[in-house]
Amino acid sequence: MSLYSSIKRLLVGILFLISSVYAQQIRMNIKVDATDTPKHLLHTVESIETIGGPVTLYFPKWIPGYHDPTGPVVDMAGLFIKADGKTIHWRRDPVVMNAIHCDVPEKTKTLDVNFDFILPPEIPGPANAAASTAKLLILEWNHVLLYPEEIKPDSITVSTEITLPDGWKYFTALRQNKKLGNNIFFKPVSLTQLIDSPLLTGEYTRQINITPPSGVPHFLDLVSDDPATLAMNENKITDYKNLVTEANALFGTHHYNHYDFLCTLSDNIYHDGLEHHQSSDDRMPERTFVDNTIFLDNASLLAHEFTHSWNGKFRRPIGLATGNYSSPMKGNLLWVYEGLTQYLGKVLAARSGLYTQEQYRNNLANVAAFMDHRPSLSWRPLQDAADEAQLLYYTRDDYDSWRGSVDFYSLGDLIWLDVDATIRQLTNNKKSLDDFCKIFYGGENNGPEVNPYEFEDVVNTLDKVVKYDWNDFFVKKLNSLSHHAPLAGIEKSGWELVYKDEPNEMQKVNEEVSQSINLFYSIGFIVDFDGKVEDVLKGSPADKGGISPGINIVAVNGRKFSREIIHEELKSAKDNPTPIEFIIANGDFYSIIKVKYYGGEKYPYLERDNSMPDLLTSIISPLTYKIR
Ligand SMILES: [Zn+2]
C-alpha cells in the first residue's frame, strides 16, 4: 500500500465521519390536539429520538415563502420537556429567541416535548400567520413543533397525528395512514415535507375535483365560516380546471404528485396566500366564490400560488434555499421568485378565463399607473426592494409611495412582460417566455424537490431562447433610478397607458373591496371611505396644499366627507378656477386648507397602439382551449 493510498483512505474515513454526523437521521412523532381550536389553543405532544447530551430545540423561524424571520415563537406557551420520562431543565438562548437549550442526560433515548400554541383570536397581521375561527383552522405544522437544530430537516422523519373537533373534515397534501374516530394518522414524511404541507380543517367544507385528463389528482378544497359561501358555480369550476391544464401546458411538466388548493374562506382571518410544492394555502374573504366583485379582487390568487409550485418551490433562488428554518434568507432574487410569479399568475388567470382579457388589461393598467406614480423609484432601485424584503412586508400605508415596499411584485409584473414582449419581437412572435418556462422549470417529475438557481442561470436560459444582452437588460432594470415605471413591455406588446375620467372595472372592484378611493392620478391621495388619508403622493396638488397621510378629511367644499362627495367635487373641479377647500383633522387639531387642483378625475386604461402588433393578446390567449 502506497503512502498516497493510505492518506487517501484516512481522508475518506474522516469525510465519512463528518458526513455521517451531518447526515444523522432521526425520527420524531407529533400529536396535535386541535379540539380546542374554538378556544384558540392547539396542544402539541412530541417525542424526538435522541442519543443524549446537550440538545438545542428550535422553533422554526424562517419559513419558506414568507421571506422573513417571523415564526411566531412568542405564541408558544406551557413548554415542558422530559428526557426518558423525567422533566429536564431548559433555557432559551439569550440572543436567538427561537432556540431552546436543553441539558439532556447521556444515553437518553427519547425527548418528550409538550406545549400549546396560542391562535390569535383577532385577525392577525401577516407577521403572525396563524389563522382560525370557531369553525375552521388552517394549521401550519411549524407552529406546533420544535426540532433539534443541528439536524437537517430533510433528515428528520416525522409521523404525525391530529385530533379534530367533532364533525370537522380536513384537507392536506399529506397522505392519510389511518383514521380512528376524530384521530387522523398521516404517513411519515420528512420535516421539510411536513412544514410544506399545511392542513385545512373545518365544519363547513366542500371538495371539488379539478383533475385534468392526465389523471394527476388536483382538488379545490373549500372550508368556510358559512356553508352558503361554498356554492362555487360551474363556470368558475371550469376556469379552475383550465388553470390546471394551462399551467401544465405553459411549463410542460410539473414537480408534484398531486395538488390541493387549500381555500380558507373567512372574514375573520388575514387574507393572503402561501405557496407549497403540492398545495397552496389560499386565505380569502368568505364570499369570494359567490360575490363577483370580491372574486375579481382575488381572481389571480390561486394562479399565483400554483405558479409557485414551479417558480419558488421547485426552482428557488439559492439565497432562499437554506435547507433549514434558522439560517437567514437572502431576498436578492425575489424579482424572479415573486416578480415572475406575479406576471405568470395573472397571465394564467387570463388564459384560464378567471379574468376576461379586458379585466387582465385593466389590472395591468392599474399596476402600471400605480408604479408610474411611485416617487420611491427615484431613490430605491428594484434591487434594494428585494434586498430589504424581510422588513418591507409589514410597512405602514403612510408615505408608502415615498418609502417604497415589496415593489418587486408589481415591477416584476411589468419587467417580465417586457422580457416576454422582447422575445416575441425578436422572434416574430414565434418564441416567448413560455419557451423559457419549459426549459427553466422542466426536467423529470420526482415529486417535491428543490433545484436552486442564481442570477446567471436566468440569463443563460433566456439566452437559449433568444440571443440578447439579458445581463445588461436586468442589471439596468435592477439598479437604475427613475421617476417613472418601466412601461416598455406594455408599449412593445402594442398598447399604451392612458387616463380617462371614469374608473375601469378593476379599479371599481378595488375601491369596493378595499373601501378606499385611489385619487393618485388626479389630486394625489388615497383616502378610505371614512375620510382617513392613507397616503399622499409627494409633489401632487394634495401634497402642495397641505394634505398628509394620517389626517382625516372632515368636509370637502363645505360638505361632510363621503365617498360620493369626494368623487363629485373632483368632477366639478375640472376647469373650475376655485381651489378645493378641505376641513381636515390632524390628530386633535382642525384646520381649513385649499388645494389648487383643476383637472377632474383620472383613472388608468390600456389603449391599443395600432402601429404595433398586438402581442399582449397573444400572451393572454389560452394555449389549450377556445375562449367561451
Ligand atoms: Zn408569491
Residues whose N, C-alpha, C, O or C-beta is under 5 A from the ligand:
A	BS01	ZN	E338 T341
